[in-house]
Amino acid sequence: MARTIKEIQTAIRDDLTTQREGRPELSPSATAEWRLWTWVVAGAIHTLEIIHDEFRSEIDAAADKITPGTVRWYVEQCKRFQNGHELLFDPDTAQLYYAVDDPAARIIGVVAVTEGKERLSIKVAKTDEQNRIVPLTADELHNFTGYVDSIKFAGIETVTVSTNADQVRYDAEVFYDPAVPVTTVRERVAAALDAFRSGQDFDSMLYRQKFVSAIMAVDGVVTAELKSMERKGTSMEDFEPVGVADELEAGYFDYTADCTLTLTSIKAS
């Protein structure tokens, strides 16, 4: 993990300080030029360490994605499903493939895979013309289940589910910089929350803090307060508060029409 600039600078200073007796050019003054250079060098080292961390994360993610049998691998394979196309087997490569690459037939828009003991629960959905998350039809789910049965590893039990989305209701207040028009902030926040909804991780979990972080990442937002957040799955009689993290029954969710989003102007310090 990358060290902070201060940590790196302190290490450099300590090392140089121990050598000061043999380095008379190193002034003990707090404003000495060499101390400024330690900050410059520390900043460069910090940047390099961040790049190394990011590279390592990308390599790990790529390895997980291409390693057969991992949860990420199943997610990627589910997204490659082409409804209405026959899955073929190549005896030379021992690989399953489609004769034609048809992006329009790749109907899976949302995938959530949870792992149990020798069992995988795969929850999927598609998006309609209004970009709403909707369950697969009976025929589509039947075809998808057959596809999963073909690609899964021997001895692994899979359960495929496509049901109505969980309903999420929130009450949030967003404090924004008055230099940004309120209409612009509202549009940006709405777009960010929509992206959060459609970009759920593959583990079926809804995190309160990630919801807030999605709002905080919007340009012009100073801070935000999530006053309440509730969820209702298809098997639940009524809405229940979302804790730190809740598992989504459907694997995905939609916002209710009665969500509350309050925008308040505040001077950014």
N, C-alpha and C positions, 0 to 999 in steps of 0.2 A: 504494500500500500504506500502511495506517495506520501513523503513527509511534507510538512508545511515549510514555507520559506523561512519562518522564524526558527524552526528546529534545525534546518540545514545551516542557516547563518550562525546559530549558536555553536554548532559542532565545528564549523570552520574557525570561528573566533577562539574557541577553547583550544583548538589545535595550534593556532598561531600564537596564542598567549603563552603557551608552554615553551615556545621557541623564542620568546622575546629576548631572553638574555643573550642569545647568539645572533639576534637580528635587531641591532640598535636602530635601524631605520623604521621600525614599527613603533610609532608614537603611542604612549598610553592615553592620549587625549580621546575623549568620547566622540569628538568631531573629526578625528583623523581620517585622511583620505582612504587609507587601507580598509577602514571599517565600512565605508560606502561601497567599496569594491566587493566586500564579502556579501553585501546584500544583492548586488548585481549578479554575482556568480551563483548565489543561492537561488535566485529567481530562475536562472537558466537550468540549474540542476532540478529544481522543482518541476519545471515544464517537461523535462526529459522523463522524469519518473512518472508523471501523469500519462505521457504517451506510452510508456512501457506498460502501465496498468491497463490502459484502454486496449492496447494490442493483445495483452494476455486475455482480457475479457472476450474480445472478438474471436480469438483462437478457440477458447473454451466453448463459446456459443456455437461456433461452426462445427466443432468436434461433436458436440451433443446432437446437433441437427443431423449430421450425416451418419452417426453411429446407429446402426439398425437396432431396433428394440427399445430405444429410450423413449421417454414420453414425448420429447421434442420430435423425434422421428415419426411417431404416430400422428402428431399434429400435422406435420408436413405432408405425410401420405394422405391424410384425410382431405386436405385442401386440394390435392391432385385428383380426387375423384371426379370422373366425368359421367354425369347421369345420361343413360341411354346408350352408352358405348360399351362394347364388349372388351373385357380385359383379356389380353393374349399372353401366352407364355413363349419366351424365346429359349429353345433348348440349348443354344450355343452359349448364351450368357447366364442362363437360369434366372432370368429377370422377367417380371411381369410388366406389360406395357400396353399402351393404347395405339392402335394403328394410325389414328389421326389425333393431332393435338388440337382440341377444340375448347378454347377459353370460355366460350358461351355456355358450355356444358358443365363447367366447374361451378357448381351451385353452392358449395359449402362456403359460407361467409364468416361463420364463427365456430370455433372448435374449443372444447374444454375437455381435457383428459385427466382423470384422477386415477391414481394407482392404488390398488389394494393387494391383498395376498393372492397371487396368481390370478388376478382379475383386473381388467381395465374397464372403467366406465367412460364411455365416449359420448359427449353431449354436443350436438351440432344444430346449426340453424342456418337459414339463408336470409338475404335481405330483399325486400320487395322494391318496387319502382319508387316508392317514397323513402327509401333507405331505412325502413323499419325492419327490425329483426323479427322474423316469423319462422315457425316450425316447418319442417319438410312435410310434404304430403305423404300419405300412406305408401304410395308407389315409390316415391323418392327415397323414403326411409328404408323400404324393402330392398331397393337396389343398392343403397349405401351399405346396409348391413351385409349384403352378399359380397360387396367389395372388401369390407373389413375382414370378413371371414377368409377371403382369399389372400390378403397380405399379412395377416397377423402371424405371430410365431406359434409353432406347435406347442400345445399344452397350456396356452394362455386363453383364459375365458374372457370374452368381451361382451359388454352390454352397450348397445347403441340406443340413445335416447334423443328425441326431438320433440319438445313440448313447448307450450306457451311460455314466453319470457317471464321471469320474475318482475314484479312491479316495484320500483324504487321511488320513494317520495322524500324530498328533502326541503329543508328551510335553511337558506344560506344568505348571509349578508356580505356583500363585496364592497370593500373600500377602495376607491380608485383616485388617481391623480386628476385634479380638476383641469389640467392642461389637455387631457384627452376627452373628446366629446362623449357624453354618456351613451349615446346611441352606438358609437364605435365600441365602447367597452362591453356593452350588452351583447353585441354581435360576436365579439371575440370570445367572451365567456361561453356563450351558447355553442359556438363552434368547438371550443375546448371540451366542454362537457359531452358533446356528441361524439367527439373523437375518443374520449375516455370510455364512453359506453360501447362503442364498436371495437375498441382496441383492448378489450379485456385479455388478461393473461390466460394461458391455457390451463390454469389450475382451478378454475371455477370460483375463485375467491374475490369477494368485494371488500376493498380496504378503504376505510374512512379517510385515512391520511393521504392516500393516493388521489382520492377525489378532491381533497383540499389542494393538494399539490398541483393538480391539473388547472385549478382556478388561479393559483398563485403564479403559474408560469405565463399567464396572459400578460402581454405588454400593456402597461397602464394600470395594472392592479397593484395596490400597495400592500394590502393584507385581506384576509377573509376569515369569517367565522361561520362554522357549520353548526347551526343551532340544533338541528335534529336531522336524523336520517333513518328511514324505516324501510322495511322490505316485506313483500308478501309473495310467497311462492304459490304454485298451483294447488298444493295440498294444505295450505295454511288458511284458516278461517278469517284471520284479520292481520293487519300490519303489525310487525314487531320491530323494536329498535335494532339498528345495526350496531354491533359491537366494534371492537378494533378491526375484526375481520369476520365476515360471514361467508359460508359456502352457498353459492347460488344453486337453487334446486334445478333450474333449467340449464345452468352453465353460462347464462347470459341474462341481460335485463333490459327493460325499457323504463323511461321515466313516466310517472303519472302526469296527468294534465293539470293537477292541482299543486304542483311543486311551487315553492316560493323562492324567488331570487330578488333580493333587495340590493340596490346600488346606492352607495353613499359616498359623496365627495369628501375627500380628506387630503390635506396638504402633506405631500411626501417630504420627510425631513432629510 
